[in-house]
Amino acid sequence: MPEVRTVARKTGRAELDEHSLGVNVSEIEAPYTLSGRSRQEMTRELRERLSELPGAVVEIGQPISHRIDAMLSGTQAQIAVKLFGDDLNTMFRTGKQIQAAIKTVDGVADVNIEQQVERPELTIKPRRELLARYGITMPEFRRFISMALGGERVSQVYGADGMPYDLTVVLRPDSRNSLDAIGALSIDSNVGKIPLSTVAELRSSSGPNAINREDAKRRVIISANTDGRDLRSVVDDIREAVGSQVTLPENYYVTYGGQFENEAAASRTLLITSIGSLLLILMLLYGEFRNIGQSLLILLNMPLAIIGGVFMLMATGSEVNIPAIIGFISLMGISTRNGMLLMSRYNDLHAHGIPLAERVMKGSVDRLLPIVMTALTSALALLPLAINGDKPGNEIQSPMAIVILGGLVSSTVLNVFVVPAIYTIMNQRKENK
């Protein structure tokens, strides 16, 4: 990839890390500089190239977004379909069906299922009747197995560097490197030492590399990211595809998590906040002008600003996400400023006895320059954020800047024509009366 400057790989993580990972997981960080194409185009090509790696599960994103996704859903992806059940093999087969159904949805990328890798295991099953006959209790049996195979820390010694090191007692490797050698280990009993195989059943088997649980239930995660579509519509299509194409076994169920879940909660919060802000602005305007008609006329600038914000989102192909919604809320306060400037000037001229037509013309001309200057100043400050939306780290600021920039343009242009026209109609009716 010509845009990539350097590559750094990190394989696995420490056991005590907040996000511990196995040695079969690598995080590859690749700082890049865009030139000639957008980040989305570069990411698509990267996905196509990495999809050719056999047996590899790839998720592409940014470090911060991966951390947020992991906190929200337990996976480093925007969408997490969680399958709950009891039998791991059944869950894996059903998860494959869900994965295939998700792949049929447009705008979905990086569809992966948690890897289930069989690894060799040694199963030691105690024969409780024989343990009782030979006078061996279960705690004694467990301690013997733990010490013989895993070792036991008995003390600490200090090295030449002054650091303490554990002193561990454990059997020699040749005494525990095969099934027969472990079965021949001697364990104390009431008749003396006897082989371990006398009181325990030893067999070689295989099991999953990890069993993940949530709310005390086994679960498998099928994860996915979006590409070119908004998160909410993709999740709705995934729900429909899984519901129509996958038949879940009895007592198995799925839940949907990830960014969209947090986005839905944030959207509800922002809706309540928007309604509260609207009422508060209306109260403040009424307190200032003491006229409900003029207050509502000033609020008319809000839909005028929303028109520009929506148009800019459509023109740039951006999504209606949380930053964009925050941009619309910001427009609620910014757009009312222009209406207040016009209305306060109209009222001043009215107090001086200026006729309606002259009042509207003179007031609009007097306030045109301040309105354009304030809008232009704000627009110039937002322009770099809106233009550089494809640069790393601008994913949050860019949608908000695009919405506010479009709203400033539409509210400034339409405010000069719509507000004076409606003000004229309202006051003509009063004068006719």
C-alpha positions as CSV (number, residue, x, y, z in Angstrom):
1,M,0.0,0.0,0.0
2,P,1.7,3.2,-1.1
3,E,0.0,5.3,1.6
4,V,1.5,3.2,4.5
5,R,4.6,4.7,6.1
6,T,5.6,2.0,8.5
7,V,4.1,-1.2,10.0
8,A,4.4,-2.4,13.6
9,R,3.1,-5.8,14.9
10,K,2.1,-6.8,18.4
11,T,1.3,-10.5,19.0
12,G,-0.6,-11.6,22.1
13,R,-0.9,-9.7,25.4
14,A,0.0,-10.3,29.0
15,E,-2.4,-12.3,31.1
16,L,-3.0,-9.4,33.4
17,D,-3.7,-7.0,30.6
18,E,-7.2,-5.5,30.4
19,H,-7.6,-7.0,26.9
20,S,-5.6,-10.2,27.2
21,L,-5.1,-12.0,23.8
22,G,-3.7,-15.3,22.8
23,V,-0.5,-15.8,20.8
24,N,-2.7,-16.5,17.8
25,V,-3.9,-12.9,17.7
26,S,-1.8,-10.0,16.3
27,E,-2.5,-6.3,16.2
28,I,-0.8,-4.6,13.2
29,E,-0.6,-0.8,13.4
30,A,0.1,1.0,10.1
31,P,0.3,4.8,10.1
32,Y,-0.5,6.2,6.7
33,T,-0.6,9.4,4.7
34,L,-3.4,9.7,2.1
35,S,-2.5,10.8,-1.4
36,G,-4.8,10.7,-4.4
37,R,-7.6,8.6,-2.9
38,S,-9.8,8.6,0.2
39,R,-9.4,6.5,3.3
40,Q,-12.4,4.4,2.4
41,E,-10.9,3.5,-1.0
42,M,-7.6,2.6,0.6
43,T,-9.4,0.5,3.2
44,R,-11.4,-1.4,0.6
45,E,-8.2,-2.3,-1.3
46,L,-6.6,-3.4,1.9
47,R,-9.6,-5.7,2.8
48,E,-9.4,-7.2,-0.7
49,R,-5.7,-8.0,-0.3
50,L,-6.0,-9.4,3.2
51,S,-9.0,-11.6,2.3
52,E,-6.6,-13.7,0.2
53,L,-4.8,-14.9,3.3
54,P,-6.1,-18.4,4.0
55,G,-7.4,-19.1,7.5
56,A,-6.9,-15.5,8.7
57,V,-9.6,-13.5,10.4
58,V,-9.1,-9.8,9.7
59,E,-10.8,-6.7,11.2
60,I,-9.7,-3.2,10.1
61,G,-10.2,-0.1,12.2
62,Q,-8.4,2.4,14.3
63,P,-6.9,1.8,17.8
64,I,-9.3,4.1,19.6
65,S,-12.4,2.8,17.9
66,H,-11.2,-0.8,18.6
67,R,-11.0,0.0,22.3
68,I,-14.4,1.6,22.4
69,D,-16.0,-1.4,20.4
70,A,-14.3,-3.8,22.8
71,M,-15.8,-2.1,25.8
72,L,-19.2,-1.9,24.3
73,S,-19.6,-5.4,22.9
74,G,-16.5,-7.5,23.7
75,T,-15.3,-7.4,20.2
76,Q,-13.2,-5.0,18.1
77,A,-15.9,-4.4,15.5
78,Q,-18.9,-2.0,15.1
79,I,-21.5,-4.8,15.1
80,A,-21.6,-7.9,17.3
81,V,-24.2,-10.6,17.0
82,K,-24.0,-12.7,20.1
83,L,-25.2,-16.3,20.0
84,F,-25.9,-18.0,23.3
85,G,-26.3,-21.7,24.0
86,D,-24.9,-24.8,25.7
87,D,-23.2,-27.0,23.2
88,L,-20.1,-25.4,21.6
89,N,-20.2,-27.5,18.4
90,T,-23.9,-26.6,17.8
91,M,-23.1,-22.9,18.5
92,F,-20.2,-22.9,16.0
93,R,-22.4,-24.5,13.3
94,T,-25.2,-22.0,13.9
95,G,-22.7,-19.2,14.1
96,K,-21.5,-20.2,10.6
97,Q,-25.1,-19.9,9.3
98,I,-25.4,-16.5,10.9
99,Q,-22.1,-15.4,9.3
100,A,-23.3,-16.5,5.9
101,A,-26.6,-14.6,6.4
102,I,-24.8,-11.4,7.4
103,K,-22.6,-11.6,4.3
104,T,-25.7,-11.3,2.1
105,V,-26.3,-7.7,3.5
106,D,-25.1,-4.8,1.4
107,G,-22.6,-2.5,3.1
108,V,-21.1,-5.1,5.4
109,A,-17.4,-5.8,5.7
110,D,-15.1,-7.9,8.0
111,V,-17.7,-10.5,8.8
112,N,-16.0,-12.9,11.2
113,I,-16.8,-15.5,13.8
114,E,-14.8,-16.2,16.9
115,Q,-12.2,-18.8,16.1
116,Q,-12.7,-22.1,17.8
117,V,-9.4,-24.1,17.6
118,E,-9.2,-27.6,19.0
119,R,-6.1,-28.1,21.1
120,P,-4.8,-31.3,22.8
121,E,-5.8,-31.9,26.4
122,L,-4.9,-34.4,29.1
123,T,-8.0,-35.5,31.0
124,I,-7.5,-37.0,34.5
125,K,-10.7,-38.4,35.9
126,P,-10.5,-39.7,39.5
127,R,-12.1,-43.1,40.4
128,R,-13.8,-42.0,43.6
129,E,-14.5,-45.6,44.9
130,L,-10.8,-46.5,44.6
131,L,-9.8,-43.2,46.2
132,A,-11.9,-44.0,49.1
133,R,-10.6,-47.6,49.3
134,Y,-7.0,-46.3,49.4
135,G,-7.8,-43.5,51.8
136,I,-7.0,-40.6,49.4
137,T,-9.2,-37.6,49.8
138,M,-10.1,-35.3,46.9
139,P,-8.1,-32.3,48.2
140,E,-5.1,-34.6,48.5
141,F,-5.6,-35.9,45.0
142,R,-6.0,-32.4,43.5
143,R,-2.9,-31.1,45.3
144,F,-0.8,-34.1,44.1
145,I,-1.9,-33.5,40.4
146,S,-1.3,-29.7,40.7
147,M,2.1,-30.1,42.3
148,A,3.3,-32.9,40.0
149,L,2.3,-31.4,36.7
150,G,2.2,-27.6,37.4
151,G,4.7,-27.3,40.3
152,E,4.4,-25.6,43.6
153,R,6.1,-22.5,44.9
154,V,7.9,-23.3,48.1
155,S,10.1,-20.3,48.7
156,Q,11.8,-17.3,47.1
157,V,15.4,-16.6,46.4
158,Y,17.1,-13.3,45.6
159,G,19.3,-13.1,42.5
160,A,22.5,-11.1,42.0
161,D,20.3,-8.2,40.8
162,G,18.5,-8.1,44.1
163,M,15.2,-9.2,42.6
164,P,13.2,-12.0,44.2
165,Y,12.5,-15.2,42.2
166,D,10.1,-18.0,43.0
167,L,11.5,-21.3,43.9
168,T,9.2,-24.0,42.5
169,V,9.2,-27.7,43.0
170,V,8.1,-29.7,40.0
171,L,8.7,-33.2,38.6
172,R,11.4,-33.7,35.9
173,P,10.1,-33.3,32.3
174,D,10.7,-37.0,31.5
175,S,8.3,-37.9,34.4
176,R,5.4,-36.0,32.9
177,N,6.0,-35.8,29.1
178,S,3.8,-38.8,28.2
179,L,0.5,-40.4,29.2
180,D,2.3,-43.6,30.4
181,A,4.8,-41.6,32.4
182,I,2.1,-39.6,34.2
183,G,0.1,-42.8,34.9
184,A,3.1,-44.3,36.5
185,L,3.5,-41.5,39.0
186,S,3.4,-42.7,42.6
187,I,0.8,-41.3,45.0
188,D,0.7,-42.0,48.7
189,S,-2.1,-44.2,50.0
190,N,-3.0,-46.2,53.2
191,V,-1.2,-49.2,51.7
192,G,1.9,-47.3,50.6
193,K,2.7,-45.8,47.2
194,I,0.6,-46.8,44.3
195,P,0.5,-45.7,40.6
196,L,-1.7,-42.8,39.7
197,S,-3.4,-44.9,37.0
198,T,-4.8,-47.1,39.8
199,V,-7.0,-44.4,41.2
200,A,-7.6,-42.2,38.1
201,E,-8.5,-42.6,34.5
202,L,-6.1,-40.8,32.1
203,R,-6.9,-40.2,28.5
204,S,-5.7,-37.8,25.8
205,S,-8.4,-35.7,24.2
206,S,-8.9,-32.3,22.6
207,G,-11.0,-29.2,23.5
208,P,-11.6,-25.6,22.5
209,N,-8.9,-23.1,23.0
210,A,-11.3,-20.8,24.8
211,I,-14.9,-20.8,26.2
212,N,-16.4,-17.3,26.5
213,R,-19.3,-16.6,28.7
214,E,-21.6,-13.6,29.3
215,D,-24.2,-13.5,32.1
216,A,-23.1,-17.1,33.0
217,K,-24.1,-18.4,29.5
218,R,-21.7,-19.6,26.8
219,R,-21.6,-17.4,23.8
220,V,-20.0,-17.0,20.4
221,I,-19.7,-13.6,18.7
222,I,-20.2,-13.0,15.0
223,S,-18.7,-9.6,14.3
224,A,-18.9,-7.2,11.3
225,N,-18.1,-3.6,10.3
226,T,-20.0,-1.3,7.9
227,D,-18.7,0.0,4.6
228,G,-20.5,2.9,2.9
229,R,-23.8,2.7,4.8
230,D,-25.0,4.0,8.1
231,L,-24.9,1.7,11.1
232,R,-28.6,1.6,12.0
233,S,-29.9,0.5,8.6
234,V,-27.2,-2.2,8.3
235,V,-28.2,-3.6,11.7
236,D,-31.9,-3.6,10.7
237,D,-31.0,-5.5,7.5
238,I,-28.9,-8.0,9.5
239,R,-31.8,-8.6,11.9
240,E,-34.1,-9.3,9.0
241,A,-31.5,-11.6,7.2
242,V,-30.7,-13.6,10.3
243,G,-34.4,-13.9,11.2
244,S,-35.4,-15.2,7.7
245,Q,-32.4,-17.4,6.9
246,V,-31.3,-19.0,10.2
247,T,-33.4,-21.3,12.4
248,L,-32.0,-21.4,15.9
249,P,-32.0,-24.6,17.9
250,E,-34.2,-24.8,21.0
251,N,-32.9,-22.8,24.0
252,Y,-30.4,-20.9,21.7
253,Y,-30.9,-17.2,21.1
254,V,-29.1,-14.2,19.7
255,T,-28.6,-10.6,20.9
256,Y,-27.2,-7.6,19.0
257,G,-24.6,-5.3,20.4
258,G,-21.9,-2.9,19.4
259,Q,-21.7,0.8,18.5
260,F,-25.3,0.9,17.2
261,E,-26.6,0.0,20.7
262,N,-24.8,2.8,22.3
263,E,-25.7,5.1,19.4
264,A,-29.4,4.3,19.8
265,A,-29.2,5.2,23.5
266,A,-27.3,8.4,22.7
267,S,-29.9,9.3,20.0
268,R,-32.7,9.0,22.6
269,T,-30.7,11.2,25.0
270,L,-30.1,13.7,22.3
271,L,-33.7,13.8,21.3
272,I,-34.8,14.6,24.8
273,T,-32.0,17.2,25.0
274,S,-33.1,18.7,21.7
275,I,-36.7,19.1,22.8
276,G,-35.5,20.7,26.1
277,S,-33.2,23.1,24.2
278,L,-36.0,24.1,21.9
279,L,-38.3,24.9,24.8
280,L,-35.6,26.8,26.6
281,I,-34.7,28.9,23.5
282,L,-38.4,29.7,23.0
283,M,-38.7,30.8,26.6
284,L,-35.7,33.0,26.3
285,L,-36.9,34.5,23.1
286,Y,-40.3,35.3,24.6
287,G,-38.6,36.8,27.6
288,E,-36.6,39.1,25.3
289,F,-39.3,40.1,22.8
290,R,-42.5,39.6,24.8
291,N,-44.2,38.5,21.6
292,I,-44.9,34.8,20.8
293,G,-45.3,35.5,17.1
294,Q,-41.8,37.1,16.8
295,S,-40.3,34.3,18.9
296,L,-41.8,31.6,16.7
297,L,-40.6,33.6,13.6
298,I,-37.0,33.6,14.9
299,L,-37.3,29.8,15.5
300,L,-38.2,29.5,11.8
301,N,-34.4,29.8,11.2
302,M,-34.0,26.3,12.6
303,P,-35.7,24.4,9.7
304,L,-33.9,26.8,7.3
305,A,-30.6,25.6,8.8
306,I,-31.6,22.0,8.9
307,I,-32.2,22.2,5.1
308,G,-28.6,23.1,4.5
309,G,-27.3,20.5,7.0
310,V,-29.2,17.7,5.3
311,F,-28.2,18.8,1.8
312,M,-24.5,18.8,2.8
313,L,-24.7,15.3,4.3
314,M,-26.3,14.1,1.1
315,A,-23.8,15.9,-1.1
316,T,-20.8,14.5,0.7
317,G,-22.2,11.0,1.2
318,S,-21.9,11.3,5.0
319,E,-24.0,9.3,7.4
320,V,-26.4,10.6,10.0
321,N,-24.5,9.6,13.1
322,I,-24.0,11.0,16.6
323,P,-21.5,13.8,15.6
324,A,-23.9,14.9,12.8
325,I,-26.8,15.0,15.3
326,I,-24.7,17.1,17.7
327,G,-24.1,19.4,14.7
328,F,-27.9,19.8,14.2
329,I,-28.3,20.6,17.8
330,S,-25.6,23.2,17.6
331,L,-27.4,24.8,14.7
332,M,-30.4,25.3,16.9
333,G,-28.6,28.0,18.8
334,I,-26.5,29.3,15.9
335,S,-29.4,29.8,13.5
336,T,-31.5,31.8,16.0
337,R,-28.8,34.4,16.2
338,N,-29.5,35.8,12.7
339,G,-33.3,36.0,13.4
340,M,-32.6,37.9,16.7
341,L,-30.5,40.4,14.9
342,L,-33.2,41.1,12.3
343,M,-36.0,41.2,14.8
344,S,-34.3,43.5,17.3
345,R,-33.6,46.0,14.5
346,Y,-37.1,45.8,13.2
347,N,-38.4,46.6,16.7
348,D,-36.0,49.5,17.1
349,L,-37.2,51.0,13.8
350,H,-40.8,50.4,14.7
351,A,-40.3,52.3,18.0
352,H,-39.1,55.2,16.0
353,G,-42.3,55.2,13.9
354,I,-40.8,53.9,10.6
355,P,-43.4,52.5,8.2
356,L,-43.5,48.8,7.7
357,A,-42.1,48.6,4.1
358,E,-39.3,51.0,4.9
359,R,-38.7,49.3,8.3
360,V,-38.2,45.9,6.7
361,M,-36.0,47.2,3.9
362,K,-33.8,49.4,6.2
363,G,-33.6,46.8,9.0
364,S,-32.6,44.0,6.6
365,V,-29.9,46.2,4.9
366,D,-28.5,47.3,8.3
367,R,-28.2,43.7,9.6
368,L,-27.0,42.1,6.4
369,L,-23.3,42.8,6.9
370,P,-23.2,41.6,10.6
371,I,-25.1,38.4,9.7
372,V,-22.9,37.6,6.7
373,M,-19.7,38.4,8.7
374,T,-20.6,36.3,11.7
375,A,-21.6,33.4,9.4
376,L,-18.5,33.7,7.3
377,T,-16.2,33.7,10.4
378,S,-17.8,30.5,11.7
379,A,-17.7,28.9,8.3
380,L,-14.0,29.6,7.7
381,A,-13.2,28.0,11.1
382,L,-15.2,24.9,10.2
383,L,-14.0,24.6,6.6
384,P,-10.7,22.7,7.4
385,L,-12.5,20.1,9.5
386,A,-15.1,19.6,6.8
387,I,-12.6,19.3,4.0
388,N,-10.2,17.0,5.8
389,G,-12.8,14.5,6.9
390,D,-10.9,11.6,5.4
391,K,-7.8,12.3,7.5
392,P,-7.1,10.1,10.5
393,G,-8.7,11.3,13.7
394,N,-11.3,13.5,11.9
395,E,-14.1,11.0,11.9
396,I,-15.9,12.7,14.8
397,Q,-15.3,16.4,14.0
398,S,-15.9,16.2,10.2
399,P,-19.7,15.2,10.2
400,M,-20.4,17.8,12.8
401,A,-18.5,20.5,10.8
402,I,-20.3,19.5,7.6
403,V,-23.7,19.8,9.2
404,I,-23.0,23.2,10.8
405,L,-21.3,24.5,7.6
406,G,-24.3,23.6,5.5
407,G,-26.7,25.0,8.0
408,L,-24.9,28.3,8.2
409,V,-25.0,28.7,4.5
410,S,-28.7,27.9,4.1
411,S,-29.9,29.8,7.2
412,T,-27.9,32.9,6.2
413,V,-29.2,32.9,2.6
414,L,-32.8,32.0,3.4
415,N,-33.0,34.2,6.5
416,V,-32.5,37.3,4.4
417,F,-35.6,36.5,2.3
418,V,-37.9,34.3,4.4
419,V,-37.9,36.2,7.7
420,P,-38.5,39.7,6.2
421,A,-41.3,38.2,4.0
422,I,-43.1,36.5,6.9
423,Y,-42.6,39.5,9.2
424,T,-44.2,41.7,6.5
425,I,-47.2,39.4,6.2
426,M,-47.7,39.2,10.0
427,N,-47.5,43.0,10.4
428,Q,-49.7,43.8,7.4
429,R,-52.5,41.8,9.0
430,K,-52.1,43.7,12.3
431,E,-52.1,47.1,10.4
432,N,-55.2,46.1,8.4
433,K,-57.0,45.2,11.6
